[in-house]
Amino acid sequence: MRTGSNHHLQHQAIYITIGISEESELRYIKESRDFIVEINSRFRRPNIVVSVASHILLMYSRVHSFSEFDRYLLAAVCFFIACKSEDLPCELNSLVKVFHELKQKLSDELLDLIEQKLKDTKENILKLELALLQEINFDLEIELPYKYIEQYKKIFEKLENPFTSFTIGTKADKIAEIIKYAILYCHDSFMTPISLYFHPLIIACCCLKLALEYAKVIIPDLNGIPWYKWVSNNVEINEMMKAKAGLIRIYAKAPLKTNGFSTNGHHTNGINGVSYLNKA
């Protein structure tokens, strides 16, 4: 089960070598991921497309710093590839127009969609698509944490009384709440590079642990086995806690003002302060 320590050293070396702080690099990751979310708000693809696109973007960042290219163009390319990967292709000309409209929101510049500019952007997307696919060896068999969250959900449902809760609610209500927030944490995990460092099962457990803490729920051991080992005995608490530490960094600052839900201490970033936790 990968822990990604070598990936972390490789990624870290990039922005140290070119004089960029780790904080700045993480900010670029969040801004790029948020741009993917904004693009998807126009095309209305399933959330799985956003997650796949975000992971592809992170795979490319293993060998290229975000400061080396237009990270928003890269985000558009990753979305374009993810749509194809999930058999939900988006029309390239439409993507080009959406890209320019969203870039205008970022720069407050007048929208000047002359034909040559659109053509140049289209060519740049196709060139970067090929370069990105070559860089990741056309590896689009991406395993995400969501299926493991679903496996834990099924186990919780089979147990008569799996929780020790400090709040009122039925077992079904508690399971629904925990899974809901675990999935939201999982969405937000793609604002960090932890999917490069840890196996999806570890990330699923990390998100479930955060959800349990937020819901004020404790899961007692079953026959001496802790809950995070119920799917696989390979899950180690220290790896889960490392993944958790990587994820909660994005919530370290005070939350920005948003129109939606915001959990205590959760921070959002990007065009409109996009965070799935703030959309719950």
C-alpha positions as CSV (number, residue, x, y, z in Angstrom):
1,M,0.0,0.0,0.0
2,R,1.7,3.2,-1.2
3,T,2.5,5.9,1.3
4,G,4.0,8.2,-1.3
5,S,7.1,9.4,0.7
6,N,9.2,9.3,-2.5
7,H,6.5,11.2,-4.4
8,H,6.5,13.8,-1.6
9,L,10.2,14.3,-1.9
10,Q,10.1,14.6,-5.7
11,H,7.2,17.1,-5.6
12,Q,8.8,19.0,-2.7
13,A,12.1,19.3,-4.6
14,I,10.4,21.1,-7.5
15,Y,9.3,24.2,-5.7
16,I,12.3,24.3,-3.4
17,T,14.6,24.2,-6.4
18,I,12.9,27.1,-8.2
19,G,12.5,29.1,-5.1
20,I,8.7,28.7,-4.5
21,S,7.4,28.1,-1.0
22,E,5.4,25.0,-0.2
23,E,2.6,27.3,0.9
24,S,2.5,28.9,-2.6
25,E,2.6,25.6,-4.3
26,L,-0.3,24.3,-2.3
27,R,-2.2,27.5,-3.1
28,Y,-1.7,26.9,-6.8
29,I,-3.0,23.4,-6.4
30,K,-6.2,24.7,-4.7
31,E,-6.7,27.5,-7.2
32,S,-6.3,25.0,-10.1
33,R,-8.7,22.5,-8.5
34,D,-11.2,25.3,-7.8
35,F,-11.0,26.3,-11.5
36,I,-11.9,22.7,-12.4
37,V,-15.0,23.0,-10.1
38,E,-16.0,26.2,-11.8
39,I,-15.7,24.7,-15.2
40,N,-17.8,21.8,-14.1
41,S,-20.5,24.2,-12.8
42,R,-21.0,25.1,-16.5
43,F,-20.9,21.5,-17.9
44,R,-22.7,19.8,-14.9
45,R,-20.7,16.6,-15.1
46,P,-20.8,14.2,-12.1
47,N,-18.5,15.0,-9.2
48,I,-16.4,12.0,-10.2
49,V,-15.2,13.9,-13.2
50,V,-13.9,16.7,-10.9
51,S,-12.1,14.2,-8.8
52,V,-10.5,12.5,-11.7
53,A,-9.5,15.8,-13.3
54,S,-8.0,16.9,-10.0
55,H,-6.0,13.7,-9.6
56,I,-4.6,14.0,-13.2
57,L,-3.6,17.6,-12.4
58,L,-1.7,16.3,-9.3
59,M,0.0,13.5,-11.3
60,Y,1.3,16.1,-13.7
61,S,2.5,18.3,-10.8
62,R,4.8,15.5,-9.6
63,V,7.3,16.6,-12.3
64,H,6.2,20.1,-13.1
65,S,5.7,23.0,-10.8
66,F,2.5,25.0,-11.2
67,S,4.5,28.1,-11.6
68,E,5.9,26.9,-15.0
69,F,2.7,27.2,-16.9
70,D,-0.8,28.6,-16.9
71,R,-2.4,26.6,-14.2
72,Y,-5.9,27.5,-15.3
73,L,-5.2,26.2,-18.8
74,L,-3.9,23.0,-17.2
75,A,-7.0,22.7,-15.1
76,A,-9.1,23.0,-18.3
77,V,-7.0,20.3,-20.0
78,C,-7.4,18.0,-17.0
79,F,-11.2,18.5,-17.1
80,F,-11.2,17.8,-20.8
81,I,-9.2,14.5,-20.3
82,A,-11.3,13.5,-17.3
83,C,-14.6,13.9,-19.3
84,K,-13.2,11.6,-22.0
85,S,-11.9,9.1,-19.4
86,E,-15.4,8.9,-17.8
87,D,-17.1,8.6,-21.2
88,L,-18.7,12.0,-20.8
89,P,-16.9,14.1,-23.3
90,C,-17.3,17.9,-23.5
91,E,-17.2,19.8,-26.7
92,L,-13.8,21.5,-27.1
93,N,-15.1,24.8,-28.6
94,S,-17.5,25.1,-25.6
95,L,-14.7,24.5,-23.2
96,V,-12.5,27.2,-24.8
97,K,-15.3,29.7,-24.4
98,V,-15.9,28.8,-20.8
99,F,-12.2,28.9,-20.1
100,H,-12.0,32.5,-21.3
101,E,-15.2,33.6,-19.5
102,L,-13.8,32.2,-16.2
103,K,-10.4,33.7,-16.8
104,Q,-12.1,37.1,-17.3
105,K,-13.7,36.7,-13.8
106,L,-10.2,36.2,-12.4
107,S,-8.6,39.2,-14.1
108,D,-11.5,41.6,-14.5
109,E,-10.4,42.2,-18.1
110,L,-12.9,42.9,-20.9
111,L,-13.9,39.7,-22.7
112,D,-12.3,39.8,-26.1
113,L,-13.2,36.5,-27.7
114,I,-11.8,37.2,-31.2
115,E,-11.7,34.2,-33.5
116,Q,-7.9,34.0,-33.5
117,K,-7.7,34.0,-29.7
118,L,-10.2,31.2,-29.4
119,K,-8.2,29.2,-32.1
120,D,-4.9,29.7,-30.3
121,T,-6.5,28.5,-27.0
122,K,-7.9,25.5,-28.7
123,E,-4.5,24.6,-30.1
124,N,-2.8,25.2,-26.7
125,I,-5.3,22.8,-25.0
126,L,-4.7,20.1,-27.6
127,K,-0.9,20.5,-27.3
128,L,-1.0,20.5,-23.5
129,E,-3.3,17.5,-23.5
130,L,-0.8,15.4,-25.5
131,A,2.1,16.6,-23.3
132,L,0.2,15.8,-20.1
133,L,-0.8,12.3,-21.3
134,Q,2.7,11.5,-22.3
135,E,4.0,12.7,-19.0
136,I,1.7,10.4,-17.0
137,N,2.3,7.6,-19.5
138,F,-1.4,7.7,-20.6
139,D,-2.2,6.2,-17.2
140,L,-5.9,7.0,-16.7
141,E,-6.8,4.0,-14.6
142,I,-7.4,6.1,-11.5
143,E,-8.6,4.5,-8.3
144,L,-10.5,6.9,-6.0
145,P,-11.4,6.7,-2.3
146,Y,-15.2,6.8,-2.8
147,K,-15.7,3.1,-3.3
148,Y,-14.0,2.4,0.0
149,I,-16.2,4.9,1.8
150,E,-19.2,2.9,0.3
151,Q,-17.7,-0.3,1.6
152,Y,-17.5,1.1,5.2
153,K,-21.1,2.3,4.8
154,K,-22.3,-1.2,4.0
155,I,-20.5,-2.6,7.1
156,F,-21.9,0.1,9.4
157,E,-25.4,-0.7,8.1
158,K,-25.0,-4.4,8.8
159,L,-24.0,-3.9,12.5
160,E,-26.9,-3.6,15.0
161,N,-25.3,-0.7,17.0
162,P,-21.9,0.4,15.5
163,F,-21.7,3.8,17.1
164,T,-21.2,5.5,20.5
165,S,-22.8,8.9,19.8
166,F,-22.9,12.1,21.8
167,T,-25.8,13.5,19.8
168,I,-29.4,12.5,19.2
169,G,-30.3,10.5,16.1
170,T,-31.1,7.1,14.7
171,K,-28.4,4.7,13.4
172,A,-29.6,5.5,9.8
173,D,-29.4,9.2,10.5
174,K,-25.9,8.9,11.9
175,I,-24.7,6.7,9.0
176,A,-26.1,9.2,6.5
177,E,-24.4,12.1,8.2
178,I,-21.0,10.4,8.5
179,I,-21.0,9.2,4.9
180,K,-22.1,12.6,3.7
181,Y,-19.3,14.4,5.4
182,A,-16.7,11.8,4.5
183,I,-17.6,12.3,0.8
184,L,-17.3,16.0,1.2
185,Y,-13.9,15.7,2.9
186,C,-12.9,13.4,0.1
187,H,-13.9,16.0,-2.5
188,D,-11.8,18.6,-0.7
189,S,-8.8,16.2,-0.4
190,F,-8.1,17.0,-4.1
191,M,-7.2,20.5,-3.1
192,T,-4.0,18.8,-1.6
193,P,-1.6,16.4,-3.2
194,I,-2.3,13.6,-0.7
195,S,-3.9,11.4,-3.3
196,L,-0.3,11.1,-4.7
197,Y,1.1,10.0,-1.4
198,F,-1.5,7.6,0.1
199,H,-3.5,4.6,-1.1
200,P,-7.2,5.6,-1.7
201,L,-8.2,3.3,1.1
202,I,-6.0,5.3,3.5
203,I,-7.6,8.5,2.3
204,A,-11.1,7.0,2.7
205,C,-10.3,6.2,6.3
206,C,-8.9,9.7,6.9
207,C,-12.1,11.3,5.5
208,L,-14.2,8.9,7.6
209,K,-12.2,9.8,10.8
210,L,-12.8,13.5,10.2
211,A,-16.5,12.9,9.5
212,L,-16.8,10.9,12.8
213,E,-15.1,13.6,14.7
214,Y,-17.4,16.2,13.2
215,A,-20.5,14.1,13.9
216,K,-19.3,13.5,17.5
217,V,-19.4,9.7,17.0
218,I,-17.1,7.0,18.2
219,I,-17.0,3.5,16.7
220,P,-16.0,0.9,19.3
221,D,-13.6,-2.0,18.3
222,L,-15.3,-5.1,16.9
223,N,-13.8,-8.3,18.5
224,G,-10.7,-6.2,19.2
225,I,-10.4,-4.9,15.7
226,P,-10.6,-1.1,15.1
227,W,-13.1,0.2,12.6
228,Y,-10.5,1.3,10.1
229,K,-9.3,-2.3,9.7
230,W,-12.7,-3.6,8.9
231,V,-12.2,-3.4,5.1
232,S,-8.5,-4.3,5.1
233,N,-6.0,-5.2,7.8
234,N,-3.3,-3.3,5.9
235,V,-4.6,0.1,7.1
236,E,-2.3,1.5,9.8
237,I,-3.3,4.3,12.2
238,N,-0.1,6.2,11.6
239,E,-0.6,6.4,7.8
240,M,-4.2,7.5,8.4
241,M,-3.1,10.3,10.7
242,K,-0.5,11.4,8.2
243,A,-3.1,11.7,5.5
244,K,-5.4,13.5,7.9
245,A,-2.7,16.0,8.7
246,G,-2.2,16.7,5.0
247,L,-5.9,17.2,4.5
248,I,-6.7,19.5,7.4
249,R,-4.0,21.9,6.4
250,I,-6.5,23.4,3.9
251,Y,-8.8,24.2,6.8
252,A,-6.1,25.9,8.9
253,K,-7.1,29.5,8.1
254,A,-10.3,31.3,9.1
255,P,-13.1,30.5,6.6
256,L,-13.9,33.0,3.9
257,K,-17.4,34.5,3.7
258,T,-19.6,32.2,1.7
259,N,-23.3,31.9,1.0
260,G,-23.4,28.2,1.9
261,F,-22.6,25.9,4.8
262,S,-19.2,26.3,6.5
263,T,-17.9,24.1,9.2
264,N,-15.8,25.6,11.9
265,G,-12.3,26.5,10.8
266,H,-12.8,25.3,7.2
267,H,-11.1,27.5,4.7
268,T,-12.0,28.0,1.0
269,N,-10.1,29.4,-1.8
270,G,-10.2,30.1,-5.6
271,I,-12.7,32.0,-7.7
272,N,-15.7,31.9,-5.4
273,G,-14.1,30.3,-2.4
274,V,-15.1,26.9,-3.7
275,S,-15.2,24.1,-1.1
276,Y,-17.6,21.2,-1.2
277,L,-17.9,21.4,2.6
278,N,-19.2,25.0,2.1
279,K,-21.8,23.7,-0.3
280,A,-23.3,21.0,1.9
